[in-house]
Amino acid sequence: MTDLRTDLTWDLHDLPDQTGRRTLVTGCTVGGLGFHVALELARRGGSVVLSGRTSSRLDEAVTAIEREVPGADTATLVVDLADLTSVRGAATEAAAYGPIHCLVNNAGVMATPPRRTVDGFDLQLATNHLGPFLLTGLLLPQLVESGDGRVMAVSSLMHRVANAAPVDDPRAPATRHYQRWQTYARTKLANLLFTFELDRRLRHADLPVVATAAHPGYAGTHLVVNGQTGGLGGPVASIVHGANRAVSQSAADGALPLLMAATADIPGSTYCGPGGFRELRGLPRLVGCSRRARDEHLQARLWEVSEQAVGLAWP
Ligand SMILES: NC(=O)c1ccc[n+]([C@@H]2O[C@H](COP(=O)([O-])OP(=O)(O)OC[C@H]3O[C@@H](n4cnc5c(N)ncnc54)[C@H](OP(=O)(O)O)[C@@H]3O)[C@@H](O)[C@H]2O)c1
């Protein structure tokens, strides 16, 4: 294992050859972070499973990758992470892929209006944490089978804003005072709590899998529009989207910390993010996280709550 200095940055030239490695990336819509992760892995010869909730968007992403990388080794896997039955179905389908070297839990929604899923969870918590928690648990045997597995979570600078971790009963009735941004921040805190707890459990179980995390800074993707306007199109969405793109770094640049966390020779529990001004942009490096994210009691509590919520005890 290389001793990676915290002041060193990483860029695409450092992305290792991916021949013989299979990565499953969730949330691969063209223009988003997951798409750029999938594209660069395919460019390096990796086998990439593009996963997401909208079949036509996955097909578009495959077409766009094939345009850039003729003969790319891609497959698609439809999953709605906000629906536990869909997650279980997708995991069953994914068994056909055999060993998976890396799972990039990238898909997410941000600051959506209050909504409960078919399983009775808050939509943001289900999509950003509980669905990925179940998917990861179900794919663990394939990650282990690879002999060198990695699970990568996509968190956010917003995790620092969370004033509590989502460790209460996730099926408890919603309060009338739903705070969409605070709810998002808590799910992004959950991504880090999950990563650190998972990595520790993998070590205890002596399994050949590590867990890492990354955040993209502020990148111009569909995230803002999807959250603020509920994914609807129209002039308001176009204006929000345009303004967002004007002040953010590109989705391709935002994907670099994710690629670093997914492929660099770094230990488990490492967190990567942009190295520039306030971690909003720039080439990736190792970054820190909030004290709350490092709280081992919260990590363990979230794990217990999540296991009960999804009905799977693992590893
Ligand atoms: N952009 C930023 O500045 C920023 C900052 C911090 C963290 N992040 C994180 O980065 C990740 C990727 O976001 P992004 O910025 O690339 O946004 P994006 O372009 O909106 O991508 C989100 C992806 O998640 C998919 N998705 C949403 N709900 C899903 C569900 N229920 N099941 C399966 N897939 C679902 C979307 O699919 P559809 O296209 O079908 O809706 C889309 O492919 C998120 O976890 C987000 O929290 C982004």
The ligand as a Tripos MOL2 file, in Angstrom:
@<TRIPOS>MOLECULE
LIG
   48    52     1     0     0
SMALL
NO_CHARGES

@<TRIPOS>ATOM
      1 N1        -23.3680   17.7210   -8.0000 N.am      1 LIG1
      2 C1        -22.8280   18.1060   -6.8440 C.2       1 LIG1
      3 O1        -22.3310   19.2330   -6.6850 O.2       1 LIG1
      4 C2        -22.8230   17.1660   -5.6820 C.ar      1 LIG1
      5 C3        -22.2780   17.6260   -4.4800 C.ar      1 LIG1
      6 C4        -22.1920   16.7550   -3.4050 C.ar      1 LIG1
      7 C5        -22.6360   15.4550   -3.5350 C.ar      1 LIG1
      8 N2        -23.1840   15.0330   -4.7160 N.ar      1 LIG1
      9 C6        -23.6390   13.6330   -4.7860 C.3       1 LIG1
     10 O2        -23.2640   13.0770   -6.0120 O.3       1 LIG1
     11 C7        -24.1350   11.9880   -6.3380 C.3       1 LIG1
     12 C8        -24.4900   12.0480   -7.8050 C.3       1 LIG1
     13 O3        -25.2640   13.2130   -8.0420 O.3       1 LIG1
     14 P1        -25.1250   14.1070   -9.3410 P.3       1 LIG1
     15 O4        -24.6650   15.4330   -8.8810 O.co2     1 LIG1
     16 O5        -24.3990   13.4130  -10.4270 O.co2     1 LIG1
     17 O6        -26.6780   14.2890   -9.7170 O.3       1 LIG1
     18 P2        -27.5680   13.7210  -10.9120 P.3       1 LIG1
     19 O7        -27.0080   14.1480  -12.2000 O.co2     1 LIG1
     20 O8        -28.9680   14.1240  -10.5580 O.co2     1 LIG1
     21 O9        -27.3960   12.1560  -10.7670 O.3       1 LIG1
     22 C9        -28.1130   11.4100   -9.8190 C.3       1 LIG1
     23 C10       -28.3070   10.0370  -10.3740 C.3       1 LIG1
     24 O10       -29.0180    9.2500   -9.4000 O.3       1 LIG1
     25 C11       -30.0670    8.5900  -10.0610 C.3       1 LIG1
     26 N3        -31.1410    8.2940   -9.1260 N.ar      1 LIG1
     27 C12       -31.9200    9.1640   -8.4530 C.ar      1 LIG1
     28 N4        -32.8320    8.5090   -7.7220 N.ar      1 LIG1
     29 C13       -32.6150    7.1890   -7.9300 C.ar      1 LIG1
     30 C14       -33.2380    6.0170   -7.4770 C.ar      1 LIG1
     31 N5        -34.3020    6.0380   -6.6560 N.pl3     1 LIG1
     32 N6        -32.7580    4.8230   -7.8960 N.ar      1 LIG1
     33 C15       -31.6970    4.7640   -8.7330 C.ar      1 LIG1
     34 N7        -31.0830    5.8440   -9.2170 N.ar      1 LIG1
     35 C16       -31.5370    7.0510   -8.8180 C.ar      1 LIG1
     36 C17       -30.5080    9.5500  -11.1500 C.3       1 LIG1
     37 O11       -31.2620    8.8630  -12.1230 O.3       1 LIG1
     38 P3        -32.3630    9.6390  -13.0590 P.3       1 LIG1
     39 O12       -31.5730   10.4440  -14.0430 O.co2     1 LIG1
     40 O13       -33.1080    8.5200  -13.6770 O.co2     1 LIG1
     41 O14       -33.1650   10.5020  -12.1370 O.co2     1 LIG1
     42 C18       -29.1550   10.0180  -11.6480 C.3       1 LIG1
     43 O15       -28.6140    9.0770  -12.5420 O.3       1 LIG1
     44 C19       -25.2990   12.0940   -5.3730 C.3       1 LIG1
     45 O16       -25.1680   11.1040   -4.3760 O.3       1 LIG1
     46 C20       -25.1470   13.4690   -4.7450 C.3       1 LIG1
     47 O17       -25.6420   13.5360   -3.4220 O.3       1 LIG1
     48 C21       -23.2770   15.8600   -5.7820 C.ar      1 LIG1
@<TRIPOS>BOND
     1     1     2 1
     2     2     3 2
     3     2     4 1
     4     4     5 ar
     5     4    48 ar
     6     5     6 ar
     7     6     7 ar
     8     7     8 ar
     9     8     9 1
    10     8    48 ar
    11     9    10 1
    12     9    46 1
    13    10    11 1
    14    11    12 1
    15    11    44 1
    16    12    13 1
    17    13    14 1
    18    14    15 2
    19    14    16 1
    20    14    17 1
    21    17    18 1
    22    18    19 2
    23    18    20 1
    24    18    21 1
    25    21    22 1
    26    22    23 1
    27    23    24 1
    28    23    42 1
    29    24    25 1
    30    25    26 1
    31    25    36 1
    32    26    27 ar
    33    26    35 ar
    34    27    28 ar
    35    28    29 ar
    36    29    30 ar
    37    29    35 ar
    38    30    31 1
    39    30    32 ar
    40    32    33 ar
    41    33    34 ar
    42    34    35 ar
    43    36    37 1
    44    36    42 1
    45    37    38 1
    46    38    39 2
    47    38    40 1
    48    38    41 1
    49    42    43 1
    50    44    45 1
    51    44    46 1
    52    46    47 1
@<TRIPOS>SUBSTRUCTURE
     1 LIG1         1 GROUP 0 **** ****
